[in-house]
Amino acid sequence: MKRIAQIARLVPERREEYLTLHREVWPGVEAALRAAHISNYSIFIQDDMLFAYYEYHGDDFDADLATIKADPESQRWWTFTDPCQEPWPQSPTGSRWLDLPEIWHLSDESGA
């Protein structure tokens, strides 16, 4: 399992729009994420910072992300959410989200 954490900026004047969209994420968007072996996806907010966390349980991360990018329902969803976000300054070109490096993880294993 791979854990992914990301940050992006929220456009302050679009805060309520973004929050409203995420109160009822479209079922097709959620289905595309699940089909791409993504689970435990959460987005947190503090002021104008968005923090996302999800877990990937597949075998080909890049291919699974490509299926989400090709999904028409996800593409339509992004026409609403993308204008609410600004790229983090170090985000890769074409992305609003910046992946964060994992530096520590408390395992669920008891060690027994």
N, C-alpha and C positions, 0 to 999 in steps of 0.2 A: 504494500500500500504506500502511496506517495501522498504527502501532505503539501498543500499549496496555500500560501498566504500572499495576499496582494493588497496594494493601496492605490487609490485614485482620489481625485478631488471632486467634490460636488459643487456644481454651479449654485451659489447661494440663493439666487432668485428662482431657482427651479427645485428647491428642496421639497416643497409640498407635493409637487408633481411626481418626483422620484419616489417619495414615501408612499404616495397613493398607488403608483404602479406596483410597488413591492408588497402591498397589502394583499394583492391577489395576482400573483405571478401566473401567467397563462399556463394551463395544463400542458400544452404542446411544448412549451419551453422547458418545463420540468421533465417531460418525457424525453426530450432530446438529451438533457443532461444525464438522466438515468441510463439511457441507451449507450451513452459514451462512458459508462462506468464511473460516474461522478456521484458522490454521496456526501452527506453532512455538509452541504453548502450553506454557508451563513454569510450575511453582509451586516456589518456593524457600522455605526456612524458616530462621529464626534466632531461637532462644529461642521467644517466643510471637508473633513477627511472621511473617506469610505475605506473600510477594512474588510476584505473578503477572506474566507477560509473554506477550503473544500478538500475532500479526500478522493484520490483516484485509485481504483481497484482493477484496472485493466492491464493489458500487456503491451499496448502500443499507444502511448500518450499522444504523440503527434497526430497519428491517424484518427484517434478518437476526437481530438480537438477539431480536426478538419471536418469531421461529420457534423459537429455542432455549427461550425462556420458555414457549411453548405445547407443547413436546415432552413427552409423558407420561413417557418414560424419564428425561429430564433432571429433571423435576419429582420423580420418585421418588428419584433420586440425591440431590437436595437435601434430602429428608427425613432422609437419613443425614449429609450433610456440614454442613448449616446449624447443627445443634446443637453442632458442633465449633468454630464460628467466632463471634467477637464483632465487631460493627461497629467500624471505626476511628472515633475521636471525630468527625471531620468528614465521615463517610460520609453520602451522601444518605439521606433517610428511606426505609426499606424495603430498604436495601442494606447488606451487610456489607463490601463492598469500596469503597475510595476510589481513584478514578482519579488518577494522578500526571501532572503536566505534563511534557512532554518539553522539556528545555532544551538538549540537544546530541545530535548523532548523527554518527558517523564513517561516511561513505558508502563503499560497496564500489567506487565508480567510481574509476578510476585517474587521471582527468583528462587522459588522453592523447588 
